[in-house]
Amino acid sequence: MNLTQINLLWEEYKAKYDIDSDAKITAVRYDTDKYVEGCFNLLELMDGQYILHLNPNVHLYSESYVKFILFHEFTHFYDFIKCPYTEKLPIIMWMNAYSEYHACRVTLARFIESLTLTAVHMDKAQLPGPYREISIRHLLIESVYRTKFYFDAFFKEYHLSDFAGGFRNLMYLFGYLSLFQNDDKMVDETLTALHINDELFHTMYQALKDMDFDKVIEMYQAITDKATLTYLKAMFRRYYPPQILSDEEIDGITLDNYRDHVKRLDQKMRELHVFSPTKEQEQMLSAEAALAQLYF
């Protein structure tokens, strides 16, 4: 599918969903990671460039699955155009949370509606996949697996890029689950299976369903703050030995006072003639650097 054909589909999408915008898709780049079918670059969108980033193997996929991918990415463009925020940070949060939820919700709903069956079956292969049709259950199980992979990696090695991957895939799951009648129960069971059954995530899910965008932004901030603090405490434990920093002292570290702890602990290490953290290690203890991994 070439750029002209993709833009024709984009124009159909804009007409169907009443998007009053002359935005055109300016380029298609086949440069995503191996396991990413499509993505957007928020900095490009902010610069007015609507560029589709697709998997290099997309030309091998079934036509219906390519349309599934394009519908998802078009929804991101839609959300960016309709974004109620003008400042950079809320836009980032909106796109990383609500838009991922929304794109998965409406894409799955769109393809369920297109089925000619009288009923939707959880286990019947009827949704487009890259090479063959898949079932809704297969889609959900695969999504849970990917989400768990990222969160497990985060709680093992504490790389915030893993948390960002887990959060993004959780938004996908929330979008899918929101279509089910017993969605609250399914969300609770999913969060339990992922070992993140936290009230913040439940509140986030409800805010997404209610389209309470200010609450979505509030919960995004609270969730990422908690993840950043988890990361920082792990780094403190990793780089300061127990004789310098006790477990009880770690409990008192916050995003507001962690710099004061760094100064105090470095001074204590010098007094005890213990090697101070290297420059690289000090960079690891930067909340600002950590947040960059979460937001981009």
N, C-alpha and C positions, 0 to 999 in steps of 0.2 A: 504494500500500500504506500503510494507516494504522498508527497506533501500536499499536492492539489486534492487528492482523494480524502486525505485526513481533514483538510480545511472544509471540504464539502460536508463531512460528517459533523464538524464543529459548528458550521452554520445551521445545520439541522437541529443540533442540540440547543443552540442559542434560541432558535425560533420556538422549539418545543417548550423551553423553560423561561421564555420571555426575558431573555438577557439583553438589555439595551446597551450594547457595547459594540464598537467597531474593531475590537481586538482580533487580530489574526495570529494563527500559529506561524511563527516566523522560521522555525527550523525543527527538524527531527534529528536527534542524535542517538545513536545506538551504542550507549556507553554505560549502562547500569551494571551493578555487580551481578555476579552469576545468578543469585537467587532473588533478584529484584526485577519484576516484570516491567515496571514503569515508575517514574518519579518526577517530581518538579523541583526546581531550584528556586527557593524563595527570594534569594538576592536578585536573580534574573527577573522574576516577576515584579519585584519592587522597582526594577529598572525599566519596566515596560516591555520586557521580552518574554513572549509566550513560547517557550521552547519545550518540546516534548522530549523526555529522556526515556528511551525504551531499551529492553533487553536485546543484545546483539543477535539472539536466536529467534527474535519475534517473527521473522519471515518463514520460520518452520512451523509456526503455530496454526491451528485451525482459524478460519475466518471469524467464527463466532467468538472464539476466545480473544482474538485481537480486538474485536468490538467491545468485549467485556473490559479489557484493559483500558481502551480509549475512553469508554464511558466513565470509568473511575477517574482517569486523569482530567477529563473535561470537567468533572465535578469539582476538582481542586481549583481549576481556573474560574469556575462559577463562584466558588466560595471566596476566592481572592477578590473578584470584582464586587461581590456583595458584602465584603467584610465591613462590619460596623465601626471598626477602629481605624485610626489614622496614625497612631504612634507605632514605632517599630516593634517594641517588645510585645504589646498586646496582639499585634498582627502575627508575630511569630507563634505566640501561644495559641491563637485562634486556629492557625493553619495546622499546627502540630497536634492539636487536640480535636476541636470540633470538625475540621475539614476531613481528617482521617476517618473519624466516626461516620460523618455524613456520606462520604464517598462510598464506603463499604455498605452502609445501610441502603442507599438508593440504588447502587449497582446491583446488589443481590435482589432487591425488590423488583427492579426493572426486568431482570431475567426470569424471576419467578412469574411475573405477570405475563411474560411472553410465552410461557408454556401452554401447550394446547390440552394438557391433561385436566381432568375435572378435579383432581386433588394433587397437592404437592406431597411427595413421599420423601421422608428423611433418608431412606436408603436406596432410592432409585437413582441411577446415573442419569441425570437430566440437566446438569449445569455444565457450561462450557469449561473445558480444561485445555491445557496447551496442545495435547495430542489426542485426548479422548474425553468424553464426558465424565463428570464425577458427581457424586451424591452430595447433598447438603451436609450429611454427617461427616463425610470425608473432608469437606471444606472446613468444618468446625474443628475436627480433630487435628487437622494439619495446622490450623491457626493456633490452637492451644499449645501444640508441640513447639512451634516457633517462639511463641511468647514465653513459655517456660524455659526454653533454651537460653534466652537472653537474660531473664531474671535470675536463673540459677548461676549463670556466669557472673552476673553483677555481685551476688552475695558470696561468691567464692573469691573473686579477684578484685572486686570493687572498681572496675573501669566504668566510668559514667557513660561511655558510649554504649555499653551493654544495657545500662538502664534505659537510655534513650531508645534503643531498639526494642526493648521489652514494652516500654510505654506505647510506642507507635503501634506495635502488634496488638496490644491490649485495646487500643482505640479501634482497630479493625474488628476485633472480637465484639466489642461493645456495639458496633454498628450492625453486625450480623445478628447478635442476640436480641437486639431491640425489636426485631420483627416477630419474635415468638410471644405467644400469649402468656407463657409462664417465664418471661424473661428475668424477672427479679430473682426467682429461684435459681435459674441457670447462671446468672451473674454471680450469685453468692457461692454456688458450687464451683464455678470456674476460679474465682479469687481464692477460695480455699485450696484448690488443687495447685494453684500457682504459689501458695504460701505468702500471699500479699492481701489477705482478707482484712483490709484496713478500712475504717469508716471514711477516710478521705476518698478512696476509690468508689465507694458506694455513692457518696455525695456527688462526685464527678459524673458518674453514670446518670444519676437522676437529673443533674443540670443539663447534660447533653440531650436527654429525652425531652426535657421541658423547654429546650432552646433558651435557657437562662444563661446568656453569654457572659455576663459579668461574673456569675458564680463559676462558670467554666474557667475563666481566667484566674479567679481567686483560688480554685482548687488546683489548677495547674501550678500556680506559684507555690502553694503549700506542699504539693507532692514533690516538686523539684527541690524545694528547700530541704525537705526531709531526706531526700536521696543525697543531696550535696552534703548534708551534715553526717549522714551515714558514711559517705566516702571520706570526709575529712577525719572523722574519728578513727576509721580504719588506717588512714595514712599516719595519724599520730601514733597509733599502736605499733605500726610497722617500723617507724623511724626513731621512736624514743623508747629505750629499754625500760622495763618495769621499775628499776631503781631510780629512774628519772621521772617517769610518769606512771602513777598507779591507775588501776581500773576505776577507782572511785573518782579520780580527777578527770578521767576521760568523760565520765557522765556529766561533768559540769561544763564541758565545751559547747559553745553555741556558735552560730554564724556571726553573732555580734562580737564575741570575745576571743575568737580563735587566734587572732593576730597577737593579742596580749599573751596568750599561752605560749605561742611560738617564741616570743622574746624572752619570756621567763624561763622556758625550758632550755633554750640555747645558752642562756646565762648559767643555768645550773649545770649544764654539760661542760661548759668551759671551766667552771669552778672545780668539777670533779675530774677534769682532764679526760673527758670522754669526747670522741670525735663528734663534731657537729654535723647536721645534715648537709649533704652536698648541695650545690646550686640547683641541680636537677631535682633533688628531693624537696627543696624549698618551693620550687615551682609546683610540685605535686600538691603542696599545701595551700594552693591559691584557689579560693572559692570562685574567683572570676574566671580563671582558666577552666575550672570544672563546669561552670555554667555554659561555657561555649560548647562543650561536648554535648550538653543536653539540648541546647536550642537549635543547633545547626547539624 
